[in-house]
Amino acid sequence: MKIKEVIVVEGRDDTVAVKRAVDADTIETNGSAVNKSCLERIALAKERRGVIVLTDPDYPGERIRKIVSQAVPGVKHAFLPKKEAISKNGDDLGVENASIEAIKEALKNVHETYEEPLETITWDDLHAAGLIGGPLSKQRRELLGLHLKIGYANGKQLLKRLHAFHITEQEFKEALIKVYEEETNE
């Protein structure tokens, strides 16, 4: 599988994992202190070929994603579920731990961000769906992120992602049905 866009990853081990899975070029941020020259390379790559951000599903990875998105608007995003990025012994979380299949799946389900967010889903909708303010909220947000392929997020970040990735009310409702079905089957 050849990827036209340049993939932004955190480090060398992530590059190795991505290149095992797909034929692609990467830019490494070398951690969460993304410097100006790295952001300039990312901006050039976006202009010439497009960029997909694939970072670890943890706080530093989300921080890098946010820095890159703010500095280079319009980058695309791929998300790995936490369960796919955990090391065999369970002590490390990162892209470098993901299987070839998990990386390919994440890169097949890339989301674009849009300058004009689609704000059809509201905070009240999240509350009514039990995605915020309830005992099962975190678990439901995690499942919703898996079904929509947008990764796990807290309530506030979830609403931003739903808007930024233009998730429609219909997509939201269909994913919620799956979340509720999984809850009742447990």
C-alpha positions in Angstrom: 0.0 0.0 0.0 1.6 3.3 -1.2 0.7 6.5 0.7 1.0 9.7 -1.3 0.9 12.0 1.7 3.8 12.4 4.1 3.0 10.9 7.5 3.9 12.9 10.6 5.1 10.6 13.5 6.8 11.2 16.8 10.0 9.3 16.4 12.3 6.9 14.6 10.6 3.8 16.0 7.3 5.0 14.7 8.8 5.6 11.2 10.1 2.0 11.3 6.6 0.7 12.2 4.9 2.8 9.5 7.4 1.7 6.8 6.8 -2.0 7.7 3.1 -1.4 7.1 3.0 0.9 4.1 5.3 2.5 1.5 5.4 6.1 2.8 7.6 9.0 3.7 7.6 10.3 7.2 8.5 13.4 9.2 9.5 12.8 12.8 8.7 15.5 15.4 11.1 14.0 17.9 8.7 14.3 20.7 6.2 16.9 21.8 8.5 19.9 21.6 7.8 20.4 17.9 10.3 23.0 16.7 9.8 25.7 14.1 11.9 24.0 11.4 9.9 20.8 11.8 6.6 22.7 11.4 8.1 24.4 8.3 8.9 20.9 6.8 5.4 19.8 7.6 3.9 22.9 6.0 5.9 22.3 2.8 4.9 18.6 2.7 1.3 19.6 3.1 1.6 22.1 0.2 3.3 19.6 -2.1 1.9 16.2 -1.2 -0.5 16.4 1.8 0.1 15.4 5.4 -1.4 12.7 7.6 -0.7 13.0 11.4 -0.4 9.6 13.1 0.7 10.1 16.7 0.5 7.9 19.8 -3.0 7.7 21.4 -1.8 9.4 24.6 -1.5 13.0 26.0 1.8 13.8 24.3 0.6 12.4 21.0 -2.6 14.6 21.2 -0.4 17.6 22.1 1.7 17.1 19.0 -1.5 16.6 16.9 -2.9 19.9 18.2 0.4 21.8 17.6 0.7 20.6 14.0 -3.0 21.2 13.3 -2.8 24.8 14.6 0.5 25.6 12.7 -0.5 23.8 9.5 -4.3 24.0 9.0 -5.9 21.3 6.8 -3.7 18.4 7.7 -5.4 15.0 7.7 -5.5 12.7 10.8 -5.3 9.0 11.3 -6.0 7.5 14.7 -4.8 4.2 16.3 -7.1 2.8 19.1 -5.2 2.5 22.4 -5.7 -1.3 22.4 -3.9 -1.5 19.1 -0.9 0.6 20.2 -0.1 -1.1 23.5 3.1 -3.2 23.8 3.0 -6.9 24.4 4.0 -6.5 28.1 1.5 -3.6 28.5 4.1 -1.0 29.7 4.3 1.1 26.5 1.8 2.9 24.4 2.7 4.0 20.9 2.6 3.7 17.1 5.7 1.6 17.3 3.8 -1.2 19.1 1.0 -1.4 16.5 0.6 -4.3 14.1 1.0 -3.8 10.4 -2.8 -4.4 10.0 -3.7 -1.8 12.7 -1.5 0.9 11.0 -3.0 0.1 7.6 -6.5 0.3 9.0 -5.7 3.7 10.7 -4.4 5.0 7.4 -7.4 3.8 5.4 -9.7 5.8 7.8 -8.0 9.2 7.5 -10.1 12.2 8.5 -9.7 15.7 7.0 -10.1 18.8 9.1 -12.1 21.6 7.6 -11.7 25.4 8.0 -15.4 25.7 8.5 -16.6 23.3 11.2 -19.9 21.5 10.8 -21.6 22.3 14.0 -24.8 20.3 13.9 -24.0 18.2 16.9 -24.2 20.1 20.2 -23.0 19.8 23.8 -26.6 19.0 24.7 -26.5 16.1 22.2 -23.4 14.7 23.9 -25.1 15.0 27.3 -28.3 13.4 26.1 -26.3 10.5 24.5 -24.6 9.9 27.9 -21.2 10.8 26.5 -20.6 13.4 29.2 -21.5 13.7 32.8 -22.4 10.1 33.5 -20.9 6.9 34.9 -20.5 5.3 31.5 -19.4 8.5 29.6 -15.8 7.7 29.2 -16.5 4.1 28.0 -19.1 5.4 25.6 -16.7 8.1 24.2 -14.0 5.5 23.8 -16.4 3.2 21.8 -17.8 6.1 19.8 -14.2 7.1 18.8 -13.5 3.6 17.7 -16.7 3.4 15.5 -16.1 6.9 14.0 -12.4 6.3 13.7 -11.6 9.6 15.4 -9.8 8.3 18.5 -10.6 8.7 22.1 -11.3 12.2 23.4 -12.7 13.9 26.5 -16.1 15.6 26.1 -14.8 19.0 25.0 -12.3 17.5 22.6 -14.9 15.1 21.2 -17.2 17.9 20.3 -14.3 19.7 18.5 -13.4 16.6 16.5 -17.0 15.9 15.5 -17.2 19.5 14.2 -13.7 19.6 12.6 -14.1 16.3 10.8 -17.6 17.1 9.6 -19.2 14.1 11.3 -22.9 14.3 10.3 -25.8 13.8 12.7 -26.6 10.6 10.8 -23.0 9.2 11.3 -23.1 10.2 14.9 -26.5 8.5 15.5 -25.4 5.3 13.7 -22.2 5.1 15.7 -24.2 5.7 18.9 -26.5 2.8 18.1 -23.5 0.5 17.8 -22.1 1.9 21.2 -25.4 1.1 22.9 -25.7 -2.3 21.3 -22.2 -3.2 22.6 -23.2 -2.0 26.1 -26.2 -4.3 26.2 -24.2 -7.2 24.9 -21.6 -7.0 27.7 
